[in-house]
């Protein structure tokens, strides 16, 4: 899952892709690099800022969704607002990536009405707020929360096969709590739904490496390796090309990917001059 931000406030690349054409071009680059899904975001999750009015978020994302869907790209939209969800689903989006933890069940209603998939993410914080609640056992809290939200989504008509789960790295969690959850990601995978792993350039990677967001890709790959081992099905990343290369080589060395006996390096790639 490649990330395309239509928000000037994104923590990692805010404002870099400021026009619709640049956003479409970025999405096409990510698909060419190996992304199977493009996750569109119209509002940054950066805390301490007032939420966007739904109509402004809709104006940012719907034209982009329409262009990507017309190009045959599978589109997910990162939103927690029912009005935005309804608008992007009408425009052809196939997944709602809800980072609020299904705070508003109308999101589930919208997905049920259209047959769209719904990502349920663990968080104990209100959207756009940075809260760190006390957990007696953060891993148990994540598993229990996601199980409850799966039940709630099903009660509102979302088919089980259309539900994905996300442990919510850095959402209402300290870096140490995020690490604890990711060390036990297999407990989340045991819920029986595909796990979306959204660790790209996150704060916990920065805390471990002391790197700013755009210098966290190496740390991100380490987190992805551990997450895939523990059962993650989808990885949400900013650098699709590096992630695809990493996973391809890793799969070959682990024996998960066939390697032809005549495997060779094309001559034109053997050397590179400065």
C-alpha positions in Angstrom: 0.0 0.0 0.0 1.6 3.2 -1.2 0.8 6.6 0.5 -0.3 9.7 -1.4 -1.0 12.7 0.7 -3.3 15.4 -0.5 -2.6 17.4 2.6 0.0 20.1 3.1 0.3 19.1 6.8 1.6 15.5 6.5 4.5 14.8 8.9 6.6 13.2 6.2 5.9 14.9 2.8 3.4 17.6 3.5 3.1 19.9 0.5 5.5 18.0 -1.8 2.6 16.9 -4.0 0.6 20.0 -4.0 -1.4 19.7 -7.2 -3.8 17.1 -8.4 -1.6 16.2 -11.4 1.4 15.7 -9.1 -0.6 13.6 -6.8 -1.8 11.4 -9.7 1.8 11.2 -11.0 3.0 10.1 -7.6 0.4 7.4 -7.3 1.3 6.1 -10.8 5.0 6.0 -9.7 4.1 4.0 -6.7 2.0 1.5 -8.7 4.8 1.1 -11.2 7.2 0.4 -8.2 5.0 -2.4 -6.9 2.1 -0.9 -4.9 -1.2 -2.8 -5.2 -3.2 -0.2 -3.3 -2.9 3.5 -3.0 -3.9 5.0 0.3 -5.1 8.6 -0.2 -5.1 11.0 2.7 -6.7 14.4 2.7 -6.1 15.3 6.3 -2.9 14.8 8.3 -3.0 12.9 11.5 -0.7 15.5 13.0 -2.0 16.4 16.5 -2.7 19.9 17.9 -4.5 21.1 14.8 -8.2 21.5 14.4 -9.9 18.9 12.2 -10.7 19.9 8.6 -14.4 20.5 7.8 -15.6 17.5 5.9 -16.4 19.5 2.8 -12.8 20.7 2.6 -11.4 17.2 3.0 -13.9 16.0 0.3 -12.6 18.7 -2.1 -9.1 17.5 -1.6 -9.6 13.8 -2.1 -12.6 13.1 -4.3 -10.9 14.5 -7.6 -7.8 12.4 -6.8 -9.9 9.3 -6.1 -11.8 9.7 -9.4 -8.6 10.0 -11.4 -7.0 7.0 -9.8 -10.1 4.8 -10.1 -10.4 5.8 -13.8 -6.8 4.6 -14.2 -7.7 1.2 -12.8 -5.9 1.7 -9.4 -7.3 0.2 -6.2 -7.9 3.1 -3.8 -8.1 3.3 -0.1 -8.9 6.5 1.7 -7.6 7.4 5.1 -10.5 9.2 6.9 -12.6 9.0 10.0 -15.5 11.2 8.8 -18.7 9.5 7.5 -19.4 12.3 5.0 -16.0 11.9 3.5 -16.3 8.1 3.4 -19.6 8.3 1.6 -18.2 10.8 -0.9 -15.1 8.8 -1.8 -16.9 5.5 -1.9 -19.3 7.1 -4.4 -16.2 8.2 -6.4 -15.0 4.5 -6.6 -12.8 4.0 -3.5 -12.7 0.4 -2.4 -11.3 0.7 1.1 -11.9 3.0 4.1 -8.9 3.2 6.3 -10.4 4.4 9.6 -7.8 5.6 12.0 -10.4 6.5 14.7 -11.1 3.0 15.8 -14.6 3.1 14.4 -15.5 6.0 16.7 -18.5 6.7 14.4 -20.4 3.6 13.3 -21.7 5.4 10.2 -18.3 4.5 8.6 -19.3 0.9 8.9 -22.7 1.7 7.5 -21.2 3.3 4.5 -18.9 0.4 3.8 -21.7 -2.1 4.3 -23.9 -0.2 1.8 -21.3 -0.3 -0.9 -19.4 -3.6 -0.2 -16.2 -1.7 0.5 -13.5 -3.0 2.8 -13.0 -1.3 6.2 -9.7 -1.1 8.1 -10.2 -1.1 11.9 -7.4 0.5 13.8 -6.6 0.4 17.5 -6.5 3.8 19.3 -7.8 5.1 22.6 -7.3 8.7 21.5 -9.8 11.0 19.8 -8.7 11.9 16.2 -6.2 14.8 16.1 -5.4 14.4 19.8 -2.2 12.9 21.3 -3.2 11.0 24.4 -1.3 8.3 26.3 -3.7 6.4 28.4 -2.6 3.9 31.0 -2.6 0.2 29.8 -2.3 -2.6 32.3 -1.4 -4.8 29.2 -1.2 -2.9 25.9 -1.1 -6.0 23.8 -4.2 -7.4 25.4 -5.9 -4.0 25.0 -5.2 -3.9 21.3 -6.5 -7.5 20.8 -9.6 -6.9 22.8 -10.4 -3.5 21.2 -10.0 -4.9 17.7 -12.1 -7.9 18.5 -14.9 -5.7 19.8 -14.7 -3.4 16.8 -14.9 -6.4 14.4 -18.1 -7.4 16.2 -19.5 -3.9 15.9 -18.7 -3.6 12.2 -20.3 -6.9 11.6 -23.5 -5.8 13.5 -23.6 -2.9 11.0 -23.5 -5.1 8.0 -19.8 -5.2 7.1 -19.0 -8.7 5.8 -16.2 -10.5 7.7 -14.2 -10.9 4.6 -14.2 -7.1 4.1 -12.6 -6.3 7.5 -8.9 -5.6 8.0 -7.2 -4.8 11.3 -4.4 -2.4 12.2 -2.7 -2.4 15.6 -2.2 1.4 15.4 1.5 2.0 15.9 2.1 5.3 17.7 -1.7 6.0 18.0 -2.3 6.6 21.8 0.9 4.6 22.4 4.3 5.6 23.5 7.2 4.3 21.4 7.9 1.6 24.0 4.2 0.5 23.9 4.3 0.4 20.1 7.3 -1.8 20.2 5.6 -4.1 22.7 2.6 -4.4 20.4 4.7 -5.1 17.4 6.7 -7.7 19.2 3.4 -9.6 19.7 1.8 -8.9 16.3 1.0 -12.6 16.0 -1.7 -12.0 18.6 -3.3 -9.5 16.3 -3.0 -11.8 13.3 -4.7 -14.6 15.4 -7.9 -12.5 15.1 -8.2 -14.1 11.7 -8.4 -11.0 9.5 -5.7 -9.5 7.3 -3.3 -7.2 9.3 -2.4 -3.8 7.8 1.0 -2.8 9.1 1.5 1.0 9.0 4.9 1.5 10.4 6.5 3.7 7.7 8.6 6.5 9.2 6.6 6.4 12.4 7.7 8.0 15.7 8.8 4.8 17.3 11.3 4.2 14.4 12.6 7.8 15.0 12.9 7.1 18.7 14.9 4.0 18.1 17.2 5.5 15.5 17.2 9.2 16.4 16.3 10.0 12.8 13.8 12.6 11.3 10.9 11.3 9.2 12.6 11.2 5.8 15.6 9.4 7.2 13.7 6.5 8.8 13.3 4.2 5.8 16.0 1.8 6.9 14.4 1.5 10.3 11.0 1.1 8.6 12.3 -1.9 6.6 13.5 -3.6 9.8 10.0 -3.1 11.3 8.4 -4.5 8.1 10.6 -7.6 8.2 9.5 -8.4 11.8 5.9 -7.6 10.9 5.7 -9.8 7.9 7.2 -12.6 9.9 4.5 -12.2 12.5 1.7 -12.3 9.9 1.1 -8.9 8.4 -0.7 -9.1 5.1 -0.4 -5.5 3.8 2.4 -3.0 4.5 1.6 0.7 4.2 4.7 2.6 3.1 6.0 5.8 1.7 9.0 4.3 -0.2 7.3 1.5 -2.3 10.4 0.8 -4.5 12.7 0.1 -1.6 10.2 -1.9 0.2 9.4 -4.0 -2.9 13.1 -4.7 -3.4 13.6 -5.6 0.2 10.8 -8.0 0.3 11.8 -9.6 -3.1 15.4 -10.3 -2.0 14.2 -11.5 1.4 11.7 -13.9 -0.1 14.3 -15.3 -2.4 16.8 -15.9 0.4 14.1 -17.5 2.6 13.0 -19.8 -0.2 9.6 -18.2 -0.4 10.2 -17.1 -4.0 11.5 -19.3 -6.8 14.9 -18.5 -8.2 15.6 -19.7 -11.7 18.8 -21.6 -12.3 19.7 -19.1 -15.1 19.2 -16.0 -12.9 21.6 -13.3 -14.1 22.2 -9.6 -13.9 21.7 -7.7 -17.2 24.9 -6.2 -18.5 23.6 -2.6 -18.4 23.0 -3.0 -14.6 26.4 -4.4 -13.8 28.2 -1.1 -13.4 27.1 2.5 -12.7 29.3 5.5 -13.4 29.2 8.6 -11.2 
